[in-house]
Amino acid sequence: MLFKDKLKSLREEHNLLQRQVASAIGIDNAVYCKIENGERIAREEHVKALAVFYGIDFDYLKKLWLAGKVYDLLSQDDEPDEILSIVAESLTEYGTKSE
């Protein structure tokens, strides 16, 4: 599930309008609509505000957000599998960030 799909699903589960969600997290309705439709990438502070608003885990929502950003980049290329393979090898070679 992509970030934009999760946003729509959460909004519909809570029987909310886009303008209600936008108002609750302090952004313009048009901006929120573009984020939910996948026409604009949310900022990390929007992701945090949405997690708080919906009462869900920020790390989970952040992962969907980051995956959406990667998807947007790779969807523009003819060989996304090869790119992902290179990234996976690099993550293994250089190690991942541990917290």
C-alpha positions as CSV (number, residue, x, y, z in Angstrom):
1,M,0.0,0.0,0.0
2,L,1.3,3.4,-0.9
3,F,1.2,6.4,1.4
4,K,-1.5,8.2,-0.7
5,D,-3.7,5.1,-0.5
6,K,-3.2,4.8,3.2
7,L,-4.2,8.4,3.7
8,K,-7.4,7.9,1.7
9,S,-8.2,4.7,3.5
10,L,-7.7,6.3,6.9
11,R,-9.8,9.3,6.0
12,E,-12.6,7.1,4.7
13,E,-12.5,4.9,7.8
14,H,-13.0,7.9,9.9
15,N,-15.7,9.3,7.7
16,L,-13.9,12.6,7.1
17,L,-13.7,15.0,4.2
18,Q,-10.3,16.0,2.8
19,R,-10.9,19.6,4.0
20,Q,-11.4,18.3,7.5
21,V,-8.1,16.4,7.5
22,A,-6.3,19.4,6.0
23,S,-7.7,21.7,8.6
24,A,-6.8,19.3,11.4
25,I,-3.1,19.2,10.4
26,G,-2.9,22.8,9.5
27,I,-2.4,22.8,5.7
28,D,-4.4,24.2,2.8
29,N,-7.1,21.9,1.5
30,A,-5.7,22.0,-2.1
31,V,-2.3,20.9,-0.8
32,Y,-3.8,18.0,1.1
33,C,-5.9,16.9,-1.9
34,K,-2.7,16.8,-4.0
35,I,-0.9,14.7,-1.4
36,E,-3.8,12.3,-1.1
37,N,-4.0,12.0,-4.9
38,G,-0.3,11.4,-5.3
39,E,0.3,14.7,-7.1
40,R,2.5,16.2,-4.4
41,I,4.9,14.7,-1.8
42,A,4.0,15.4,1.8
43,R,6.6,16.9,4.1
44,E,7.8,14.9,7.1
45,E,6.0,17.3,9.4
46,H,2.8,16.5,7.6
47,V,3.4,12.8,8.1
48,K,4.0,13.4,11.9
49,A,0.8,15.5,12.1
50,L,-1.2,12.8,10.3
51,A,0.1,10.1,12.6
52,V,-0.9,12.1,15.6
53,F,-4.3,13.0,14.1
54,Y,-5.2,9.4,13.3
55,G,-3.5,8.0,16.4
56,I,-1.3,5.7,14.5
57,D,2.4,4.8,14.7
58,F,4.6,7.5,13.1
59,D,7.3,5.0,12.1
60,Y,4.8,2.9,10.1
61,L,3.4,6.0,8.3
62,K,6.9,7.3,7.7
63,K,7.9,4.0,6.0
64,L,4.9,4.2,3.7
65,W,5.8,7.8,3.0
66,L,9.4,7.0,2.2
67,A,8.3,4.0,0.1
68,G,6.1,6.3,-1.9
69,K,9.0,8.7,-2.6
70,V,11.1,5.7,-3.8
71,Y,8.2,4.5,-5.9
72,D,7.8,7.9,-7.5
73,L,11.4,8.0,-8.5
74,L,11.6,4.4,-9.8
75,S,8.3,4.6,-11.7
76,Q,10.1,7.0,-14.1
77,D,12.7,4.4,-15.0
78,D,12.7,1.5,-17.4
79,E,14.7,-0.8,-15.1
80,P,13.4,-0.3,-11.5
81,D,14.3,-3.8,-10.4
82,E,18.0,-3.3,-11.3
83,I,18.0,0.0,-9.4
84,L,16.5,-1.6,-6.3
85,S,19.1,-4.4,-6.5
86,I,21.9,-1.9,-6.5
87,V,20.4,-0.1,-3.6
88,A,19.9,-3.3,-1.7
89,E,23.5,-4.3,-2.3
90,S,24.7,-0.9,-1.2
91,L,22.7,-1.1,2.0
92,T,24.3,-4.4,2.8
93,E,27.8,-3.2,1.9
94,Y,27.6,0.1,3.8
95,G,25.3,-1.1,6.6
96,T,22.0,0.5,7.5
97,K,21.4,3.2,10.1
98,S,20.8,1.6,13.4
99,E,18.9,3.4,16.1
